[in-house]
């Protein structure tokens, strides 16, 4: 069946971005959050992004208004009953995700597909907690979602060919460039990116250079849009630490082991931009 109505679980930074691109590309989009305050914050973020686009000439007023007309918010699961596809973008915690999918199973129709925006967790494990593992896949967006073109499409062991093709085509319908990634921690991008970020922290601990010099070296010497410490602050030190632990538990390779400095900064609440302080102060 064609994907016309999309549900999004979570209206945080990732969820609101995913909801925005779905609504902007003509899908009826319903985003669910646990309380009205968090929901409104996410919807306000979408409106501000679109308003800024209009003021800068990147988006027409008509396109903005149509996107907002396609988007609605809820604090209940019941409102997602008619969704053809539900995208989960909540906290990166297996138990929380399982609980969300269990609630969804009671509401949605049999044909509906589930996808998770997880950046590190096992798609096969999440799918096994549902009654539709053949209609379950991973769809990993990148932050900021409205701008970043890449989406990783992940097949679990039970994901059907039909579901894989439908999810891949759906990503293309959002104006994204999908790639197929294996169901292994880190998928493709984080499998390569996380060891680089962790090694940058180790290099800094060993006195290789200042934060600024290491960042500048990678930007100007390798052509990266931002240096490793600016990127870690942007992603979140807690998120980086969490992903690294999952990857280390799977592979048991030193490259994925979180450096002591990263652990201590997370314990101290220095999580990056979102907390006002990480490797840099904001």
C-alpha positions as CSV (number, residue, x, y, z in Angstrom):
1,X,0.0,0.0,0.0
2,X,1.2,3.6,-0.7
3,X,2.5,5.5,2.3
4,X,0.2,8.4,2.7
5,X,-0.1,8.9,6.5
6,X,3.0,8.9,8.6
7,X,3.3,8.8,12.4
8,X,6.4,10.0,14.2
9,X,7.2,9.0,17.8
10,X,9.1,11.8,19.5
11,X,9.1,15.5,18.8
12,X,12.6,16.3,19.9
13,X,15.4,17.5,17.7
14,X,15.3,14.4,15.5
15,X,11.6,13.7,15.6
16,X,10.5,17.2,14.8
17,X,13.0,17.3,11.9
18,X,11.7,14.0,10.6
19,X,8.1,15.2,10.9
20,X,8.9,18.4,9.1
21,X,10.4,16.6,6.0
22,X,7.4,14.2,5.9
23,X,4.9,17.0,6.0
24,X,6.9,19.2,3.6
25,X,6.8,16.4,1.0
26,X,3.1,16.0,1.1
27,X,2.5,13.3,3.7
28,X,-0.2,13.6,6.3
29,X,2.1,13.6,9.4
30,X,1.1,13.0,13.0
31,X,3.8,13.4,15.6
32,X,3.4,12.0,19.1
33,X,5.1,13.3,22.3
34,X,4.7,12.3,25.9
35,X,3.4,15.7,27.1
36,X,1.9,18.9,25.6
37,X,4.9,21.0,26.5
38,X,7.5,18.9,24.7
39,X,5.1,18.5,21.8
40,X,4.6,22.3,21.5
41,X,8.3,22.9,21.7
42,X,8.9,20.5,18.8
43,X,6.1,22.0,16.7
44,X,7.4,25.5,17.4
45,X,10.8,24.4,16.2
46,X,9.3,23.2,12.9
47,X,7.4,26.5,12.4
48,X,10.5,28.6,13.2
49,X,12.6,26.6,10.7
50,X,10.0,27.0,8.0
51,X,9.5,30.7,8.8
52,X,13.2,31.3,8.6
53,X,13.2,29.5,5.2
54,X,10.5,31.9,4.0
55,X,12.4,35.0,5.2
56,X,15.6,33.8,3.5
57,X,13.8,33.0,0.2
58,X,14.5,29.2,0.5
59,X,10.8,28.3,1.0
60,X,7.7,29.9,-0.3
61,X,5.0,31.0,2.0
62,X,2.6,28.6,0.3
63,X,4.9,25.7,0.8
64,X,5.3,26.5,4.4
65,X,1.6,26.8,5.0
66,X,0.9,23.5,3.2
67,X,3.6,21.7,5.3
68,X,2.1,23.1,8.5
69,X,-1.4,22.0,7.3
70,X,-0.1,18.5,6.8
71,X,1.4,18.3,10.3
72,X,-0.5,17.7,13.6
73,X,0.6,16.7,17.1
74,X,-0.8,14.4,19.7
75,X,0.1,13.1,23.2
76,X,-1.8,9.8,22.6
77,X,-1.1,6.6,20.7
78,X,-4.7,6.4,19.5
79,X,-4.2,9.2,17.0
80,X,-1.7,7.0,15.1
81,X,-4.2,4.3,14.3
82,X,-4.5,5.1,10.6
83,X,-0.8,5.5,9.9
84,X,0.7,3.5,7.0
85,X,4.2,4.0,8.5
86,X,5.4,4.9,12.0
87,X,8.9,6.3,12.5
88,X,10.2,5.9,16.1
89,X,12.6,8.7,17.1
90,X,12.5,8.5,20.9
91,X,15.3,8.0,23.5
92,X,18.1,5.6,22.5
93,X,17.0,2.9,25.0
94,X,15.9,-0.6,24.0
95,X,13.3,-1.0,26.8
96,X,11.7,2.4,26.0
97,X,11.5,1.6,22.3
98,X,10.1,-1.9,23.0
99,X,7.4,-0.3,25.2
100,X,6.5,2.2,22.5
101,X,6.2,-0.5,19.8
102,X,4.0,-2.6,22.2
103,X,1.6,0.3,22.5
104,X,1.6,0.9,18.8
105,X,0.7,-2.8,18.1
106,X,-2.6,-2.3,19.9
107,X,-3.5,0.7,17.7
108,X,-2.3,0.5,14.1
109,X,-3.7,-1.6,11.3
110,X,-2.1,-4.9,10.2
111,X,-0.5,-3.4,7.0
112,X,1.4,-0.6,8.8
113,X,5.1,-0.7,8.8
114,X,7.4,0.3,11.7
115,X,10.9,1.8,11.4
116,X,13.3,3.0,14.0
117,X,15.6,6.0,13.7
118,X,18.1,4.3,16.1
119,X,21.7,5.2,15.4
120,X,23.2,2.1,17.1
121,X,20.6,-0.5,18.3
122,X,19.9,-3.8,16.7
123,X,17.0,-3.6,14.3
124,X,16.4,-7.4,14.5
125,X,16.1,-7.2,18.3
126,X,13.6,-4.3,18.1
127,X,11.6,-6.1,15.4
128,X,11.4,-9.3,17.5
129,X,9.5,-7.4,20.2
130,X,6.6,-6.8,17.7
131,X,4.2,-9.0,15.9
132,X,5.3,-7.7,12.5
133,X,9.1,-8.3,12.2
134,X,8.7,-8.7,8.4
135,X,7.3,-5.1,8.3
136,X,10.0,-3.6,10.5
137,X,13.2,-1.8,9.3
138,X,15.6,0.9,10.3
139,X,15.6,4.4,8.8
140,X,18.5,6.4,10.3
141,X,18.3,10.1,9.6
142,X,21.1,12.6,10.3
143,X,20.9,15.8,12.2
144,X,19.7,18.4,11.2
145,X,17.2,16.3,9.3
146,X,15.7,19.0,7.0
147,X,19.2,19.7,5.7
148,X,21.2,16.4,5.7
149,X,20.6,14.4,2.6
150,X,21.7,11.0,3.8
151,X,19.4,8.3,5.2
152,X,20.6,4.8,6.2
153,X,18.1,2.0,5.4
154,X,18.7,-1.0,7.6
155,X,17.3,-4.5,7.0
156,X,16.7,-6.8,10.0
157,X,16.9,-10.5,9.5
158,X,13.2,-10.7,9.2
159,X,12.6,-7.6,7.1
160,X,10.7,-8.6,3.9
161,X,11.8,-7.5,0.5
162,X,8.6,-5.6,0.1
163,X,9.1,-3.7,3.3
164,X,12.7,-2.9,2.3
165,X,11.7,-1.6,-1.1
166,X,8.8,0.4,0.4
167,X,11.0,2.1,3.1
168,X,13.8,2.8,0.6
169,X,11.4,4.4,-1.8
170,X,9.8,6.4,1.0
171,X,13.2,7.8,1.9
172,X,13.6,8.9,-1.7
173,X,10.2,10.5,-1.7
174,X,11.4,12.7,1.1
175,X,14.1,14.1,-1.1
176,X,16.8,12.1,0.7
177,X,19.6,9.9,-0.7
178,X,19.2,6.5,1.0
179,X,22.0,3.9,1.3
180,X,21.6,0.3,2.5
181,X,23.4,-0.5,5.8
182,X,23.8,-3.9,7.6
183,X,22.1,-4.5,10.9
184,X,25.3,-4.1,12.9
185,X,26.0,-1.5,15.6
186,X,26.9,1.8,14.0
187,X,25.6,0.7,10.6
188,X,27.9,2.4,8.0
189,X,28.4,6.0,9.0
190,X,28.9,5.6,12.8
191,X,30.9,2.4,12.3
192,X,33.5,4.7,10.6
193,X,32.8,8.0,12.4
194,X,32.8,6.9,16.0
195,X,36.3,5.5,16.1
196,X,37.6,8.7,14.5
197,X,35.9,10.8,17.2
198,X,37.1,8.6,20.0
199,X,40.6,8.7,18.7
200,X,40.5,12.5,18.5
201,X,39.7,12.5,22.3
202,X,42.5,10.1,23.0
203,X,44.9,12.2,20.9
204,X,43.9,15.3,22.9
205,X,44.3,13.4,26.2
206,X,47.9,12.5,25.0
207,X,48.7,16.2,24.3
208,X,48.7,16.0,20.5
209,X,47.4,19.5,20.3
210,X,44.8,22.0,21.5
211,X,41.1,21.5,20.8
212,X,41.2,24.3,18.4
213,X,44.3,23.1,16.5
214,X,43.0,19.6,16.2
215,X,39.6,20.8,14.9
216,X,41.3,23.3,12.5
217,X,43.7,20.6,11.3
218,X,40.9,18.2,10.3
219,X,38.8,21.0,8.7
220,X,41.6,22.6,6.7
221,X,43.7,19.5,6.2
222,X,41.0,17.0,5.4
223,X,38.2,19.2,4.2
224,X,35.7,18.2,6.9
225,X,32.9,20.7,7.5
226,X,33.7,20.7,11.2
227,X,36.4,19.3,13.5
228,X,35.9,16.3,15.7
229,X,35.3,18.2,19.0
230,X,32.9,20.7,17.4
231,X,31.1,17.6,16.0
232,X,31.0,15.7,19.3
233,X,29.5,18.8,21.0
234,X,26.9,19.1,18.2
235,X,26.0,15.4,18.4
236,X,26.1,15.3,22.2
237,X,28.8,13.7,24.4
238,X,26.2,11.5,26.0
239,X,25.0,10.2,22.6
240,X,28.6,9.6,21.5
241,X,29.4,7.8,24.7
242,X,26.2,5.7,24.5
243,X,26.9,4.6,20.9
244,X,30.5,3.8,21.7
245,X,29.5,1.5,24.5
246,X,27.0,-0.4,22.3
247,X,29.6,-0.8,19.6
248,X,32.3,-1.9,22.1
249,X,29.9,-4.5,23.7
250,X,29.3,-5.9,20.2
251,X,32.8,-5.9,18.7
252,X,35.1,-5.9,21.8
253,X,37.6,-3.9,19.9
254,X,39.7,-1.1,21.6
255,X,38.8,1.4,18.8
256,X,35.2,1.5,20.1
257,X,36.1,1.8,23.8
258,X,35.0,5.2,25.2
259,X,38.1,7.2,26.5
260,X,38.1,8.1,30.2
261,X,37.8,11.8,29.5
262,X,34.5,11.3,27.6
263,X,33.0,9.2,30.4
264,X,34.0,11.9,33.0
265,X,32.6,14.7,31.0
266,X,29.3,12.9,30.6
267,X,29.2,12.2,34.3
268,X,29.8,15.9,34.9
269,X,26.9,16.9,32.7
270,X,29.1,18.5,30.0
271,X,27.1,17.1,27.1
272,X,27.9,19.7,24.4
273,X,25.7,22.3,22.8
274,X,22.5,21.1,24.5
275,X,23.9,21.6,28.0
276,X,25.9,24.8,27.2
277,X,29.2,23.2,27.7
278,X,31.1,20.3,26.2
279,X,34.6,20.5,24.9
280,X,33.7,24.1,24.1
281,X,31.5,26.6,26.1
282,X,28.4,27.9,24.4
